[in-house]
Amino acid sequence: MQRAGALLLFGAVGAGAYFFLSPRFPKDQSVNVVLGDRAPQVTEVTMRYASSTDVDLRRDVSFRFDKGKAPRVVHHEARLADGDYVVTVETRGDDDVVTKQRRVRLEGGSTTQIEVSR
C-alpha cells in the first residue's frame, strides 16, 4: 500500500514539474519576414533573436539569395521557448542595408509576422 502511495506521489510531482517547466522548453516557433516589394533587391536576410527575460538566450540565422531570387516572405522555424523577444532583421541588397527591430511574443503553434517591406 505504501508503494502505491509513493508511486502516486511521484507521478503527481512529475506532472506538476512538467506543467511548471514546459513553457520554458524550446518549441518550434514559426516566423515570417515579409520583404514584399523589396524582395527583388534583397540578397541576404539576417535575423537575431534576443530574449527579453534571459540575456544569455540569443539565436542568429542568415539566408542568402541570388539577386532577384529572394521570396516575398522569408520563413524561419526558430527553436525557442515561448516568450517575449526582440527580433532584429537586417536585409542587405546591392546598395543598402536596412535594419528593423521588433518586439514580438513567440508562442508555439502560432505564426509571427515581421514586416520589413518599407
C-alpha positions as CSV (number, residue, x, y, z in Angstrom):
1,M,0.0,0.0,0.0
2,Q,2.9,2.4,0.8
3,R,4.5,1.6,-2.5
4,A,1.3,2.6,-4.4
5,G,1.1,5.9,-2.5
6,A,4.7,6.6,-3.2
7,L,4.2,6.0,-6.9
8,L,1.1,8.2,-7.0
9,L,3.0,11.0,-5.2
10,F,6.0,10.6,-7.6
11,G,3.6,10.8,-10.6
12,A,1.9,13.9,-9.2
13,V,5.2,15.7,-8.5
14,G,6.4,14.8,-12.0
15,A,3.3,16.0,-13.7
16,G,3.4,19.3,-11.6
17,A,7.1,19.8,-12.6
18,Y,6.3,19.2,-16.3
19,F,3.4,21.8,-16.3
20,F,5.5,24.3,-14.4
21,L,8.6,23.9,-16.6
22,S,7.0,23.2,-20.0
23,P,6.7,26.9,-21.1
24,R,10.5,27.1,-20.8
25,F,11.1,24.1,-23.1
26,P,12.2,25.1,-26.6
27,K,9.5,24.7,-29.2
28,D,9.3,25.3,-33.0
29,Q,8.4,29.0,-33.4
30,S,7.2,29.9,-36.9
31,V,8.4,33.4,-38.0
32,N,7.7,35.1,-41.4
33,V,9.7,38.1,-42.5
34,V,7.7,39.9,-45.1
35,L,10.0,41.6,-47.7
36,G,7.2,42.5,-50.0
37,D,8.2,44.7,-53.0
38,R,11.8,44.9,-51.7
39,A,12.4,41.2,-52.4
40,P,14.0,41.6,-55.8
41,Q,16.7,43.8,-54.3
42,V,17.4,41.7,-51.2
43,T,20.4,39.3,-51.3
44,E,20.7,38.5,-47.6
45,V,18.4,38.4,-44.6
46,T,19.8,38.0,-41.1
47,M,17.6,37.5,-38.1
48,R,18.8,37.9,-34.5
49,Y,16.5,36.7,-31.7
50,A,17.2,38.1,-28.1
51,S,15.1,37.1,-25.2
52,S,13.6,39.9,-23.2
53,T,14.0,37.9,-19.9
54,D,17.2,35.9,-20.4
55,V,20.2,37.9,-21.6
56,D,22.1,34.7,-22.4
57,L,19.4,33.5,-24.9
58,R,20.3,34.6,-28.4
59,R,19.9,33.0,-31.7
60,D,21.1,34.2,-35.2
61,V,20.2,32.9,-38.7
62,S,21.1,34.2,-42.1
63,F,19.6,33.5,-45.5
64,R,21.4,34.3,-48.8
65,F,19.8,34.7,-52.2
66,D,20.9,35.4,-55.7
67,K,19.9,38.8,-56.9
68,G,16.3,38.8,-57.8
69,K,15.6,35.4,-56.2
70,A,14.6,36.3,-52.7
71,P,11.0,35.3,-51.9
72,R,8.5,38.0,-50.8
73,V,8.1,36.1,-47.5
74,V,11.2,34.5,-45.8
75,H,10.0,31.7,-43.4
76,H,12.1,30.5,-40.4
77,E,11.3,27.8,-37.8
78,A,13.2,29.0,-34.7
79,R,13.7,26.5,-31.9
80,L,13.0,28.8,-28.9
81,A,11.0,28.8,-25.7
82,D,7.7,30.7,-25.6
83,G,8.1,34.3,-24.5
84,D,8.9,37.9,-25.4
85,Y,11.8,38.5,-27.8
86,V,13.4,41.4,-29.6
87,V,14.0,40.3,-33.2
88,T,16.4,42.3,-35.3
89,V,16.0,41.8,-39.0
90,E,18.8,43.0,-41.3
91,T,18.3,43.0,-45.1
92,R,21.1,43.5,-47.5
93,G,20.9,44.5,-51.1
94,D,23.3,45.8,-53.7
95,D,23.2,49.4,-52.4
96,D,21.7,49.3,-49.0
97,V,21.4,47.7,-45.6
98,V,18.1,48.1,-43.7
99,T,17.8,47.1,-40.1
100,K,14.5,46.8,-38.3
101,Q,13.9,45.8,-34.7
102,R,10.6,44.4,-33.5
103,R,9.4,43.2,-30.1
104,V,7.4,40.0,-30.5
105,R,5.7,37.4,-28.4
106,L,6.6,33.9,-29.7
107,E,4.1,31.1,-28.8
108,G,4.5,27.6,-30.2
109,G,1.6,26.8,-32.6
110,S,1.2,30.3,-34.0
111,T,3.0,32.2,-36.7
112,T,4.6,35.6,-36.1
113,Q,4.9,38.0,-39.0
114,I,7.5,40.8,-39.2
115,E,7.0,43.4,-41.9
116,V,10.2,44.9,-43.3
117,S,9.0,45.8,-46.8
118,R,9.2,49.6,-46.0
